[in-house]
Amino acid sequence: MALPLPIRANLLHILGLLRAAHGILAVPTGAGKALEAWILMKLAETASLLPGWTVTLRRGDGTQLPAGSLFAFPAKGSGIRRNNVRAPGYVLLEYVGPGYQYRFELRGSLQWQGRSGALHECDISMLPAQIGAAIRNNGGGHPHGLPIVMLECKDKIARGTLDETRETLARLFDLALVTRPPTGTPCRIYETCSATSLHYGRRSSTYVSFFSKGTFGIARATGFQAGTATLSRHYHIGRFNDIYHPTASIANMQISFENTLRNAGSY
């Protein structure tokens, strides 16, 4: 589906607020990539409105995007590339509190590596900035573990099926570190590119416990078949239907993301 004109205008508006180029050329043209870009920017806007959070657009080498420059949305799925100004950009979220701080990278089309060794492309995902930097500074690669945020974007006319929900759940199952990772340190996310092999977060012993801590879901331009509700509800997979409707589930997604950021120290 083509991005509705009000949604395209909103995407360009948010890019302008974040000091990026916001002409028509800023909108990705690949299949489904415009929806992915809009949701990425809606989450960035959501974070920017929370007290204490700072949001900046970053280039592929980690430097801040110069004002008025075109933000490089990813054209296809890949891991985190080595430091390169031409690599896909990302959104940096930062919070500084009394005696602590949080830094996260919000990315589009990022491939994560599961326990099986398979790669799973996440349309929208969030990881600790120290993990992203370690991978970027050591030649590039893939993060391992369960993202703090993982959203699938479905810009399709057909309604979401139970099999589609099962496919999303299968990705989450392979990513969740319910068993001890090869690094030996129980955690939620880790990387193997640097000599220090950084890790982040706490391990959960059950899938349901893992999936209850973060924002997970499927965003669809249309709706879902009735049979998807039971499985989604049990495993905390949000069903964000009719995502382009101004008063529908985009607001629920933003609320879930706000709660995820407010509980940033509990993962």
Secondary structure, DSSP 4 states (H G I P E B T S, - for coil): -PPPHHHHHHHHHHHHHTTS--SGGGS--STTHHHHHHHHHHHHHHHHTSTTEEEEEE-TTSPBPPTTPPP---SS-B-EESS-TTS--EEEEEEEETTEEEEEEEEEEEEEE-TTS-EEEEEEEEEEHHHHHHHHHTTEE--EE--SEEEEEE--SSPBPHHHHHHHHHHHHHH---S--TTSS--SEE-SSSTT--EES---SSHHHHHTSSEEEEEESS-B-GGGHHHHHHTT-EEE-STTSTTSHHHHHHHHHHHHHHTGGG-
